[in-house]
Amino acid sequence: MKLFIPGPVSVPSEIMQAMGKEMIGHRGKEFAEIFGECSSGLKKVFQTNNRVLISTSSGTGLMEAAIRNCVNDNVLMVECGAFGKKWIDIAKACGKSVDILHVEPGKAVNKEVLAEKLSQKKYESVCVTHNETSTGVENPIAEIAPLVKESGALLCVDSVSSMGGANIPVDTIGIDVCLTSSQKCFSLPPGLSFASVSEAALEKSKTVKAKGYYFDFVELAKEYDTNQTPYTPAVGLIFGLKTQLATMLTEGMDNVWARHEAMATETQKWALGLGMDLFAEQGHRSKTVTCVSNTNKINLEEVKKKVKAKGYVMDAGYRKLNDELIAKGLADTLRIPHMGNLKVEELKAYLQALTEEMKAQ
């Protein structure tokens, strides 16, 4: 069964085979060498000289880590969909003072509006979702980063559904914490997450009180520098990570990014060709997941059943967003993920299957 949901994605057989190799101790030389290879490869994907910490957790864990390490009290959360809302909930659950810049779903953050918000108050950190999985919006991180840096705040970015699929030059942009997870563009099973952490973020972490234990950036960085983790890692997943990073770097990251962009373009053309609309505004559409407005009022649940019989698991849109849209009398959505090791030909085959079932409605 081929997964066409926005994570977890289908995992290549060679990754599964790598993960099935004989277990080793995580304090031995062999593990340290593998961990070092993974660290080096991740730096290339993130385009950073910073440490890229490896955590045995979901991306949500590192979203909490960013809050716990980079905020003593006040933080500005930029929210344009479900996963921005999740980060807000995390910050509040950690007892932080949270201000929110709400952006209409389907729209990207406007730098002038953000500049005005930043002029009103001094923030320790600004948190923003790069790729809002629920709506297919890609926020202009490179455009807003200078505003955040000029304000004196740290910039924390959730790139869970884009890092490895979209070109995000962390150091050039100036991102202090850029986090992602294993089950999307990295074509791995869930269970690992990664975060590049700047020296400024580490220095901030040293000043934060009651930041918890498991996600302490200072401790993670100290062990990272010896090719180790402070706590027992998911060794099998790290075997898989080593193999997948080699695959990505052999393809070449420029080619990886170009392939994702080609798949996004193909999907957008497909949707428009069927007379449907794209939910995300033009100029800010994701490279890794396309959100389509179901303006043709197709019974997506029926299509979902039919394509499953053809070997595909379909995503019929983010449920909470669709509930809100339907309540307003608007078209619901479906999402077409195109990330990880997926090839253009595989995507086209899936789109053809969707087309056949949609036209049969």
C-alpha positions in Angstrom: 0.0 0.0 0.0 1.4 3.4 -1.0 0.9 6.2 1.5 -0.2 9.5 0.1 -0.8 11.2 3.4 1.4 14.0 4.7 3.4 11.8 7.0 4.3 9.2 7.7 5.3 8.6 4.1 6.1 5.2 2.6 9.5 4.0 3.7 11.8 2.5 1.0 12.7 -1.2 1.4 16.4 -0.4 1.7 15.7 1.8 4.7 13.7 -1.0 6.3 16.5 -3.4 5.7 19.1 -1.0 7.2 17.0 -0.6 10.3 16.8 -4.4 10.7 20.6 -4.9 11.1 21.9 -6.5 14.2 21.6 -4.2 17.3 24.7 -2.6 18.7 25.4 -0.8 22.0 24.8 3.0 21.8 28.0 3.8 23.9 30.4 1.9 21.6 32.7 3.1 18.9 30.6 1.7 16.0 27.6 3.8 17.1 29.7 6.9 17.6 31.0 6.6 14.0 27.4 6.1 12.6 26.2 9.0 14.7 29.0 11.2 13.4 28.2 10.3 9.8 24.5 11.3 10.4 25.5 14.6 12.1 27.7 15.5 9.1 25.0 14.6 6.6 22.3 16.5 8.4 24.5 19.6 8.4 24.6 19.4 4.6 20.8 19.0 4.3 20.2 21.9 6.8 23.0 24.0 5.1 24.5 24.9 8.5 27.7 24.9 10.5 25.6 24.7 13.7 25.1 21.4 15.5 22.0 19.5 14.2 20.8 17.7 17.3 19.2 14.3 17.0 16.4 13.5 19.3 14.4 10.3 19.9 11.1 12.0 19.8 8.6 13.3 17.3 8.9 16.8 15.9 6.5 17.9 18.6 9.1 17.1 21.2 11.6 19.6 19.6 8.8 22.2 19.3 8.6 22.0 23.1 12.4 22.0 23.3 12.5 25.3 21.4 10.1 26.8 23.9 11.8 25.4 26.9 15.3 26.5 25.9 14.7 29.8 24.1 12.0 31.4 26.2 12.1 32.5 29.9 8.8 34.3 29.7 7.5 35.9 26.5 7.3 34.6 23.0 5.5 35.7 19.8 3.9 32.8 17.9 3.0 33.3 14.2 0.0 31.1 13.5 -1.5 30.3 10.1 -3.0 26.9 10.6 -3.2 23.8 12.8 0.4 23.3 13.5 1.0 26.9 14.4 -1.9 26.4 16.9 -0.2 23.3 18.3 3.0 25.3 19.0 0.9 27.9 20.8 -0.6 25.2 22.9 2.8 23.9 23.7 4.1 27.3 24.8 1.1 27.9 27.0 1.5 24.4 28.5 5.1 25.3 29.4 3.8 28.4 31.3 5.1 31.0 28.9 3.5 34.4 28.2 2.3 34.0 24.6 1.4 36.7 22.1 -0.2 35.5 18.8 0.0 36.9 15.3 -2.9 35.2 13.6 -2.8 34.8 9.8 -5.9 33.7 7.9 -5.6 30.0 6.8 -4.4 29.8 3.2 -2.4 33.0 3.6 1.3 33.5 4.4 2.6 35.9 7.1 3.0 39.5 5.8 6.3 41.0 6.7 4.8 44.5 7.2 2.2 43.2 9.7 5.0 41.2 11.5 7.2 44.3 11.6 4.3 46.3 13.2 3.8 43.5 15.8 7.5 43.4 16.6 7.6 47.2 17.1 5.0 47.0 19.9 6.9 44.7 22.3 10.3 43.1 23.0 10.2 39.3 22.5 12.7 36.7 23.5 11.8 34.4 20.6 9.6 34.4 17.6 8.2 31.0 16.5 6.9 30.4 13.0 5.9 27.4 10.9 7.7 27.3 7.6 5.4 24.8 5.9 1.9 24.7 7.3 0.9 21.1 6.6 -2.8 21.7 7.2 -3.1 24.4 4.5 -0.2 23.9 2.1 1.2 27.3 2.8 4.9 28.0 2.8 5.8 31.1 4.9 8.5 33.4 3.6 11.1 32.7 6.3 14.0 34.4 4.4 11.9 37.6 4.1 10.9 37.8 7.8 14.1 36.6 9.4 15.9 40.0 9.2 12.9 41.6 11.0 13.1 39.1 13.8 16.9 39.5 14.1 16.7 43.3 14.1 14.2 43.0 17.0 16.7 41.1 19.1 14.6 37.9 19.3 15.7 34.4 18.4 14.0 32.9 15.4 12.6 29.4 15.8 11.2 27.6 12.8 9.1 24.5 12.5 10.2 22.8 9.2 8.7 19.4 10.0 7.1 19.0 6.6 9.6 20.8 4.5 13.2 20.3 5.6 14.8 17.9 3.1 12.2 18.7 0.5 12.5 22.5 0.3 15.7 24.6 0.1 16.1 26.1 3.6 19.6 27.5 4.0 19.6 27.8 7.8 22.8 29.8 8.2 22.1 32.2 5.3 18.6 32.9 6.6 19.8 33.2 10.2 17.5 30.6 11.9 18.4 30.0 15.5 16.4 26.8 15.9 15.2 24.9 12.9 13.4 21.6 13.7 12.1 18.8 11.7 11.2 15.1 12.0 12.0 11.8 10.3 8.6 10.6 8.9 8.1 13.2 6.1 10.8 14.4 3.7 13.4 12.1 5.2 11.3 9.0 4.2 11.9 7.3 7.6 9.5 5.9 10.1 8.3 8.2 12.9 10.5 8.4 16.0 13.4 10.8 15.3 13.6 14.5 15.1 16.4 16.9 14.3 17.1 20.5 15.2 19.9 22.9 14.1 20.7 25.1 17.1 22.7 28.3 16.9 25.3 29.4 19.4 22.9 32.3 20.3 20.2 29.7 21.1 22.6 27.7 23.2 23.6 30.8 25.2 20.0 31.6 25.8 19.4 28.1 27.0 22.0 28.5 29.7 20.0 31.4 31.1 16.6 29.7 31.2 15.4 28.4 34.5 13.3 25.3 35.0 13.7 24.2 31.3 13.2 20.5 32.1 15.5 17.6 31.5 15.1 15.5 28.4 15.2 18.4 25.9 18.0 20.5 27.4 19.9 21.8 24.4 23.0 22.3 26.5 23.2 18.7 27.5 22.2 17.5 24.0 25.0 19.6 22.5 27.6 18.5 25.0 27.0 14.8 24.1 26.6 15.7 20.4 30.2 16.9 20.4 31.4 13.4 21.3 29.0 11.7 18.8 26.7 10.6 21.5 23.3 11.3 23.0 22.7 11.9 26.7 19.9 9.3 26.7 19.3 6.0 25.0 18.6 6.8 21.3 16.5 4.8 18.7 19.5 3.0 17.4 17.6 1.2 14.6 16.2 4.4 13.3 19.6 5.9 13.2 20.8 3.0 11.1 18.0 4.0 8.7 18.9 7.7 8.9 22.5 6.9 7.8 21.3 5.1 4.8 18.7 7.7 3.8 21.2 10.6 4.2 23.5 8.8 1.9 20.7 8.4 -0.7 19.8 12.1 -0.5 23.4 13.3 -0.8 24.1 10.9 -3.6 21.1 12.3 -5.5 22.4 15.8 -4.6 20.4 18.2 -2.6 19.9 20.6 -5.6 18.3 17.6 -7.4 16.2 16.7 -4.4 14.8 20.2 -4.1 14.2 20.4 -7.8 12.4 17.0 -7.8 10.1 18.3 -5.0 9.4 21.5 -6.8 8.6 19.6 -10.0 6.1 17.4 -8.1 4.5 20.5 -6.6 4.1 22.0 -10.0 2.7 18.8 -11.5 0.1 18.6 -8.6 -0.9 22.2 -9.0 -1.4 21.8 -12.7 -3.4 18.6 -12.1 -5.8 20.3 -9.6 -6.3 23.4 -11.8 -6.8 21.2 -14.8 -9.8 19.5 -13.1 -11.3 22.8 -12.4 -10.4 22.9 -8.7 -8.7 25.7 -6.8 -5.5 25.8 -4.7 -6.1 26.6 -1.1 -2.8 28.4 -0.4 -2.3 31.8 -1.9 -0.2 32.1 -5.1 3.5 32.7 -4.4 3.4 30.9 -1.1 2.5 27.3 -2.1 4.3 24.4 -0.4 6.9 22.3 -2.3 6.0 19.2 -0.3 2.2 19.1 0.1 -0.5 20.7 -2.0 -3.8 21.6 -0.4 -6.7 21.6 -3.0 -10.1 23.3 -2.5 -12.8 20.8 -3.4 -14.7 23.3 -5.5 -16.2 20.4 -7.6 -17.9 19.1 -4.4 -16.6 15.6 -5.0 -17.4 13.0 -2.3 -13.8 12.6 -1.1 -14.6 9.8 1.3 -15.9 7.7 -1.6 -12.8 8.5 -3.7 -10.7 7.6 -0.7 -12.3 4.1 -0.6 -11.9 3.6 -4.3 -8.2 4.5 -4.6 -7.4 2.3 -1.6 -8.6 -0.6 -3.6 -6.0 0.5 -6.2 -3.2 0.4 -3.5 -3.2 4.1 -2.4 -3.9 5.6 1.0 -5.4 9.0 0.3 -5.6 12.1 2.5 -9.0 13.8 2.4 -7.8 17.1 4.0 -7.2 18.2 7.5 -10.3 17.4 9.4 -10.5 20.4 11.7 -9.9 22.8 8.8 -12.5 21.1 6.7 -15.0 21.3 9.6 -14.4 25.0 9.8 -14.8 25.5 6.1 -17.9 23.5 5.8 -19.5 25.4 8.7 -18.9 28.6 6.7 -20.5 27.1 3.6 -17.1 26.8 1.8 -15.5 24.0 -0.1 -13.6 21.4 1.9 -10.1 20.4 1.0 -7.9 17.4 0.1 -4.2 17.3 0.4 -1.7 15.7 -2.1 1.6 15.1 -0.3 4.7 14.9 -2.6 7.7 14.5 -0.4 10.5 12.1 0.6 11.9 9.6 -1.9 8.7 9.8 -4.1 9.4 10.1 -7.8 7.4 12.2 -10.3 6.3 9.1 -12.1 4.9 7.6 -8.9 3.0 10.8 -8.2 1.6 10.9 -11.8 0.3 7.4 -11.3 -1.5 8.4 -8.1 -3.0 11.5 -9.7 -4.3 9.4 -12.6 -6.0 7.1 -10.1 -7.5 10.1 -8.4 -8.7 11.5 -11.7 -10.4 8.3 -12.7 -12.3 8.0 -9.4 -13.2 11.7 -9.3 -14.6 11.6 -12.8 -16.7 8.5 -11.8 -18.5 10.5 -9.1 
